[in-house]
Structure formats: structure tokens, C-alpha cells
Amino acid sequence: MSFAGGPSPGPASSRYWPGPPPVPRSEGWPPVPAAEIEARIRRFQAALAAAGIDVAVLVQNSDLFYFTGTIQQGQLLVPAVGEPVYLVRKDLDRARRESPLPDIRPIDSLRELPGVLAGMGVAGETVVGMELDVLPVALFRRYESLFRQGDIRDCSSVIRQLRAVKSAYELGLIAEAAQIVDLGVRAAAEALQEGMTELELSTRVETAMRLAGQGIVRFRAFNEELPFGNVSAGPNAAMPGFSGMPLTAAGPSAATGQSAGWHRIRRGEPVVVDMVGCAGGYLADQTRILSLGQLPDDMAEGYRLCTEVQELVAAAAKPGVACGELYRLALEHVGERLATTGLKATFMGAPNNEVPYIGHGVGVELDELPVLARGFKSVLEKEQVIACEPKLIFPERGAVGIENTWRVTDDGLERITVSPQEVLEL
């Protein structure tokens, strides 16, 4: 994405954005550099050896993309010692174009797998690592029948810990994803009108993002789904639901059960634009609040409280700080402020539906490590990327909050998302 100009902002967005938006890409992203893939493989091999795993067999799309640069169907074999082999069922030609790995071979049946591993020097009583957190049981049983002499262990945590620390290449794509989501917020500011439905507004946001190259949003957790995000307003935004996210909303039907629905936007109610940008496979998560006119006083106070929480976490979050401690700080501050202000609101979810976290890792999936959550003892590391999303729900009235994606540096958090942080009153 170029940042040297673009279409002039309209009167609504020019109040909050001083300059024109970036010019969207006119072509796709280049392949992942070979040096990037090689560095990831070598780090993974060292981690496998430390975990006592002889070979990893990876099949999940996000992990395939991370270690190969493509998502073509097959399995990536990564030995603790030696060179990886990517066995592709479909599409082989595309895999060879998109991935810099030198050894990419066709495979027609899983029954070929033991022979390939034997040729790699991996056979007999072998410890095999697989993504057991996401691998369907039926597929696991097929692999289990192939490795009767081996021991299949979960290597998901090894992968997720590696992926939590980002390279300069990854940080660049996340920054580009932040520009894409900003285009969506700009579009919302230009399009917002009284009486339009959430779906109408979401369509404007999604169109702006797709024209900039927006990809898809991936989750690791079972049954977590999302279009590009959540555009919701008024009581719909406060509606509880199935999702593990703090805001669910109504959706267009019970089959979707989340995000934009048929509610018609009214003056003075908060409009949530919680969107996930995707650039070259990498995500940036951001929430902004828009309104037609001013918010009610209590909701405006609630928004100020959310920004206080964000500033508190950003000031405290440094390498070596426990993730659970950041959640505790946020929860303690919110509890004190709700008591003193008397706000009739709940933190991080509708009543009895609160989620026990304040932030999460972001990368090729939206639910990466680390998690700023209750009891989470792992500590922040330099070059991790997290989304911090303090949100307040006013039951049956609406929701307010702010979310930014941040890079962890030696000096603290550095904000990656770029949209104006105040309530966008239009």
C-alpha cells in the first residue's frame, strides 16, 4: 500500500483525519521471502529438539502458511534435524510458485507418509508432533494408524509460542493491515446516516477494506467465526451471544448470531466499528466508536474509562511483565471507577457473559498468544503483538470501548493501529 496520497477525504472524515487516505494496492502481495521462511523453520526445529519431538507433521492452514508461505492442501514434514518436506495434494504447481521451500512433492495418499519419513531418516519409534488443538479426531485416527510404532504428541504450544514473536517482515504487514482497517473507519465516518441499518454501514466499511486487498480473518479456537468484524449500534451492540469476544451483537439471523444486523441507527447512540484488517495474511484489530451527535453523558464517561484502561495497560506492559498482572490492573481500575461514577455498565461483556481477558495476541490468527487474561502467568516478550480492547456494555442501550493493536518494545507498547482515538461525532 502506498502512502503518497489518494482520494480526498469527505467533509465528515476531514474533521478527524488531516490528510488523504493511502492509495490501495493495485496488485497482490509478493511471496513470503525465502529467508523469512528459513528462519521460522530453524527456530521451529530448535524448539522441536528441545521438546523431544523427532518430526512435526503440520496440516492446519495458518501453520502451513506460516512455515511454507502458502495454504495449498497437504502436510509439511519438519524434522528436528534435516530439511523439511512439503507433501502437497492440491495444488502442487501453485504450492511451488508460492512457497520458497526447495523440497515440495506430490502426494496422493496418506499411506505414502511413512515411506517419505523413512527416506528422511525418521522411522520406527518416533516422536511425532501434531497440531492436536485443531486436528479433527477422525483425521488424527488416520495418522495414528500410520504411526503405530511412534508416539504422537501435541506441538501446538511450541508453534504458538514461536508465532507470538514477530519479525520485522511480519510487523510491516501488520502495519499495512492497520492502514486497511483505518480505511474502513474512514468509510464509516463518510457513510453514517440516521436510519441506515448496521448492515448498510458494514457494507460500506467492508467495501473500502476489500478494495484495499482485505483478506480473511482466521481463528484457532473451535467454532470462533467472524466476517471482517463487528459493526453494531445501540441495543444490538449490547446483545450477549455465543462468541468468546466481549461484543457479539445480533447479526442478520440466528444462523450468524453476531456482528451487523437490521437495527436502524439512531442519533446519540454509540456505533461500534470493531474491524480486523488483513494484509498478506496478517491481521490488525481495532475498535472505534462513532455517533450522530453527542453520546449520552454516562456513555461518554464510559468511553473515557476505557481509554484510561488502555493508557494504564500501555504504560505497564513491558517485556517480563506477567500477562495476568495486566488484566488484574485493568479489572481493579475499572472496579474502582465504576464504583465512584455509578455507571450502570459491565466490563468486557454483557451481564453474566463477561470474558476474563483484556487483550490477545494478533498475527496470522486473531486469537494468538499472549493473552492478557486472568491467571495467565506467561510474561510479555519483545516484538510480540497484542490487541488491547477495554469495552463497557450498557445493558439494552449500547456498548463503548476502544481497541488498538500494539507492538511490545523494550520501552513499552508502541501503537500500530492509526485511526483517531476519540469518539467520532458526526
SULWOFEN-V878972 format. One line per field, one symbol per residue. burial: b if it has 16 or more other C-alpha atoms within 10 Angstrom, else e. A space follows every 50 residues. Layout:
# SULWOFEN-V878972
burial->???
This chain:
# SULWOFEN-V878972
burial->beeeeeeebeebbeebeeebbbebeeeeeeebeeebbbebbbebbebbee eebbbbbbbbbbbbbbbbbbbbbbbbbbbbbeebbbbbbeebeebbebbb beebeebeeeeebbebbeebebbeebbbbbbbeeeeeeebeebeeebeee ebbbbbebbeeebbbbeeebbebbbbbbbbbbbbbbbbbbbbbeeebbbb bbbbbbebbbebbbbbbbbbeeeebbebbbbbbbbbbbbbbebbbbbbbb bbeeeebbbbbbbbbbbbbbbbbbbbbbbbbbbbbbbbbbbbebbeeebb ebbbbbbbbbeebbeebbbeebbbbbbbebbebbeeebeeeeeebbbbbb eebbbbbbbbbbbbbbbbbbbbbbebebbbbbbbbbbbbbbbbbbebbbb bbbbbbbbbeebbebbbebeeebbbb
